[in-house]
Amino acid sequence: MPSRMRLAIVCITAIVFMSACALTTPAAVQPTWAPESVASAITTRSATAQNVEGASTYQLTVTANCHTDEQLVGGGFEAGGVFEFALFLHANYPTNNGWTVKTVSISHYGVSVYAYCLRGEPSLQTRIVSGAECPAGDTALSHGSAENGPVTLCAAQHVASVSRATTHFTLDSRTHGYSPQGAQVACPNGSLALDGGSTIGLTLASSAMNGFTGWEVSAGGDGAGEAYANCVTLA
């Protein structure tokens, strides 16, 4: 075969191959959640730890992690077996793709930590920042507190609105002995309670209600204040 003909065949083959590549488009990413059913697309991941009577320390550090195909949107915790509600919360914050809680008490107890994990698509483009405010253009999904200060989980996309819901919360150890008291805060319809807490007392539990419709807390001590929920609407 003459060299010119061979060269022509090679060129034509290359052109056909390049044209085929140009026509190939990547497969579309299928969404795994939608705003109208986002609550059902959130999975609660948990981790638990406990210490025993006579342990060398009554400090616990527990982290619950989301799976690699999930995105962290919030977290909470619950302590059990605490003596006279003497639980001291040193940290409660988002870290990497999970939620971390650090506690200490005066006797043995256990802690369960919850990470609220949204299916991966579409991405909220989240990031964790030091401080109580998100960078310009981002919106706070969840707030936490590490040992060195506030920590905020921020989202760059798909957040339509954020609001704060509160309810009056009074603690009275004289009438309740050392039994903790609870309060619940409901979010507006269509929004998700992704974090919350109490402004008074020693908190033994702080977590989302079923369906992320609100936030519930359990605390001991004395005083009047608020239980609150930060309510997020995704779009």
C-alpha positions as CSV (number, residue, x, y, z in Angstrom):
1,M,0.0,0.0,0.0
2,P,1.5,3.4,-1.0
3,S,2.6,5.5,2.0
4,R,0.3,8.3,1.0
5,M,-2.7,6.0,1.2
6,R,-1.6,4.6,4.6
7,L,-1.3,8.2,5.9
8,A,-4.7,9.1,4.6
9,I,-6.3,6.1,6.4
10,V,-4.5,6.9,9.6
11,C,-5.8,10.5,9.5
12,I,-9.4,9.5,8.7
13,T,-9.3,7.0,11.6
14,A,-8.0,9.7,14.0
15,I,-10.7,12.2,12.9
16,V,-13.5,9.6,13.4
17,F,-12.2,8.7,16.8
18,M,-11.9,12.4,17.9
19,S,-15.4,13.1,16.6
20,A,-16.8,10.1,18.6
21,C,-15.1,11.4,21.8
22,A,-16.5,14.9,21.2
23,L,-20.0,13.5,21.0
24,T,-19.7,11.5,24.3
25,T,-21.0,13.3,27.3
26,P,-20.6,12.3,30.9
27,A,-23.6,10.6,32.5
28,A,-25.9,13.0,34.4
29,V,-25.6,12.8,38.2
30,Q,-28.9,11.6,39.6
31,P,-30.3,13.6,42.5
32,T,-30.7,11.6,45.7
33,W,-32.8,14.1,47.6
34,A,-35.4,16.7,46.7
35,P,-36.7,19.7,48.8
36,E,-40.2,18.2,49.2
37,S,-38.8,15.0,50.8
38,V,-35.5,16.0,52.2
39,A,-36.2,14.8,55.7
40,S,-36.5,11.2,54.5
41,A,-33.1,11.6,52.8
42,I,-31.3,12.3,56.1
43,T,-29.9,9.3,57.9
44,T,-28.9,9.4,61.6
45,R,-25.5,7.8,62.2
46,S,-24.5,7.2,65.8
47,A,-21.6,6.2,68.0
48,T,-21.6,5.4,71.7
49,A,-19.0,5.2,74.5
50,Q,-19.1,4.7,78.2
51,N,-16.8,4.4,81.2
52,V,-17.1,2.3,84.3
53,E,-17.1,3.0,88.0
54,G,-13.6,3.6,89.2
55,A,-12.2,4.6,85.8
56,S,-9.1,6.8,85.8
57,T,-11.0,9.5,84.1
58,Y,-14.7,10.3,83.5
59,Q,-14.0,12.2,80.3
60,L,-15.4,10.9,77.0
61,T,-14.8,11.9,73.4
62,V,-17.2,10.4,70.9
63,T,-17.5,11.0,67.1
64,A,-20.3,9.8,64.8
65,N,-19.4,9.8,61.1
66,C,-21.4,10.1,57.9
67,H,-20.6,7.7,55.1
68,T,-18.5,8.8,52.2
69,D,-21.5,9.2,49.9
70,E,-23.3,11.4,52.5
71,Q,-22.9,15.0,53.6
72,L,-23.0,16.2,57.2
73,V,-25.8,18.7,58.0
74,G,-26.0,18.6,61.8
75,G,-25.6,16.6,65.0
76,G,-26.6,16.0,68.6
77,F,-26.0,13.8,71.6
78,E,-27.6,12.1,74.6
79,A,-26.0,11.1,77.9
80,G,-27.3,8.3,80.2
81,G,-26.6,7.2,83.7
82,V,-25.3,10.6,84.8
83,F,-25.1,11.1,88.6
84,E,-27.2,14.0,89.7
85,F,-27.2,15.4,86.2
86,A,-23.5,16.5,86.7
87,L,-22.5,16.3,83.0
88,F,-20.2,19.0,81.8
89,L,-20.2,19.6,78.0
90,H,-16.7,20.6,76.9
91,A,-17.3,20.4,73.1
92,N,-20.2,19.7,70.7
93,Y,-19.3,20.5,67.1
94,P,-19.0,19.4,63.4
95,T,-15.6,17.9,62.4
96,N,-14.7,16.6,59.0
97,N,-17.8,14.5,57.9
98,G,-19.0,13.8,61.4
99,W,-20.1,15.2,64.8
100,T,-17.9,15.2,67.9
101,V,-18.9,15.5,71.6
102,K,-16.5,15.8,74.6
103,T,-17.9,15.5,78.1
104,V,-16.8,14.9,81.6
105,S,-18.6,14.0,84.8
106,I,-18.0,12.9,88.4
107,S,-18.9,9.3,88.0
108,H,-19.5,6.6,85.3
109,Y,-22.0,7.3,82.5
110,G,-22.4,6.8,78.8
111,V,-22.8,9.1,75.8
112,S,-24.4,8.5,72.4
113,V,-23.5,11.0,69.6
114,Y,-25.6,11.5,66.4
115,A,-24.5,12.8,63.0
116,Y,-27.3,13.8,60.6
117,C,-26.2,12.8,57.1
118,L,-27.9,13.9,53.9
119,R,-27.6,11.8,50.8
120,G,-24.9,13.2,48.5
121,E,-26.6,14.8,45.5
122,P,-27.1,17.6,44.9
123,S,-24.1,18.8,47.0
124,L,-24.6,21.6,49.5
125,Q,-20.9,22.4,49.1
126,T,-20.4,22.4,52.9
127,R,-17.4,23.5,54.8
128,I,-16.5,23.8,58.5
129,V,-15.2,27.2,59.7
130,S,-13.9,28.5,63.0
131,G,-16.1,31.1,64.5
132,A,-19.8,31.8,64.7
133,E,-20.2,33.3,61.2
134,C,-20.0,31.8,57.7
135,P,-18.0,33.4,54.9
136,A,-19.9,35.8,52.6
137,G,-22.3,33.8,50.3
138,D,-22.5,30.8,52.6
139,T,-25.3,30.0,55.1
140,A,-25.0,28.3,58.5
141,L,-26.5,24.8,58.7
142,S,-25.4,24.0,62.2
143,H,-23.5,25.6,65.0
144,G,-21.2,24.0,67.5
145,S,-18.6,24.8,70.1
146,A,-15.1,23.2,70.3
147,E,-12.8,23.6,73.3
148,N,-11.1,26.7,71.6
149,G,-14.3,28.4,70.5
150,P,-17.3,28.4,68.1
151,V,-17.4,26.2,65.0
152,T,-19.9,26.5,62.2
153,L,-21.0,24.1,59.4
154,C,-21.7,26.3,56.4
155,A,-23.3,25.6,53.0
156,A,-22.7,27.4,49.8
157,Q,-25.7,26.0,47.9
158,H,-29.4,24.9,48.2
159,V,-30.3,26.8,51.4
160,A,-33.4,28.8,51.0
161,S,-33.8,30.2,54.5
162,V,-32.8,29.8,58.1
163,S,-34.9,30.8,61.2
164,R,-34.7,30.4,64.9
165,A,-37.5,28.9,67.0
166,T,-37.6,29.2,70.8
167,T,-39.7,28.1,73.7
168,H,-39.6,29.3,77.4
169,F,-37.8,26.7,79.5
170,T,-37.7,26.8,83.4
171,L,-35.6,24.4,85.5
172,D,-36.4,23.9,89.2
173,S,-34.4,21.3,91.0
174,R,-36.3,21.8,94.2
175,T,-39.5,20.3,92.7
176,H,-37.7,17.8,90.5
177,G,-34.9,16.6,92.8
178,Y,-32.1,15.5,90.5
179,S,-34.4,14.4,87.7
180,P,-33.6,16.3,84.4
181,Q,-36.4,18.3,82.7
182,G,-37.2,18.3,79.0
183,A,-38.4,20.8,76.4
184,Q,-39.3,20.6,72.7
185,V,-39.2,23.3,70.1
186,A,-41.1,22.9,66.7
187,C,-39.8,24.4,63.5
188,P,-42.0,25.9,60.8
189,N,-43.5,23.4,58.3
190,G,-41.1,22.5,55.6
191,S,-38.0,23.4,57.5
192,L,-35.5,21.1,59.3
193,A,-34.2,21.3,62.8
194,L,-30.5,20.6,62.3
195,D,-29.2,22.0,65.6
196,G,-30.4,23.6,68.8
197,G,-30.0,23.5,72.6
198,S,-30.8,25.3,75.8
199,T,-29.5,28.5,77.3
200,I,-29.8,27.2,80.9
201,G,-28.8,24.3,83.1
202,L,-26.5,21.3,82.5
203,T,-27.6,19.7,79.2
204,L,-27.8,15.9,79.2
205,A,-29.4,15.5,75.7
206,S,-29.8,17.8,72.7
207,S,-31.0,16.2,69.4
208,A,-33.5,16.4,66.6
209,M,-37.0,15.2,67.0
210,N,-38.5,12.6,64.6
211,G,-38.5,13.8,61.1
212,F,-36.4,16.8,62.0
213,T,-39.6,18.7,62.7
214,G,-38.0,20.3,65.8
215,W,-35.4,20.0,68.5
216,E,-35.6,18.5,72.0
217,V,-33.4,19.0,75.0
218,S,-33.0,17.5,78.5
219,A,-31.2,19.5,81.3
220,G,-30.8,19.7,85.0
221,G,-30.3,22.7,87.4
222,D,-32.2,25.9,88.2
223,G,-33.2,29.0,86.3
224,A,-35.3,30.3,83.4
225,G,-34.2,30.6,79.8
226,E,-35.0,29.2,76.4
227,A,-34.8,25.9,74.5
228,Y,-34.1,26.8,70.8
229,A,-33.9,25.2,67.4
230,N,-32.2,26.5,64.3
231,C,-34.5,25.7,61.4
232,V,-33.2,25.3,57.8
233,T,-35.2,25.1,54.6
234,L,-33.4,23.5,51.7
235,A,-34.1,24.2,48.1
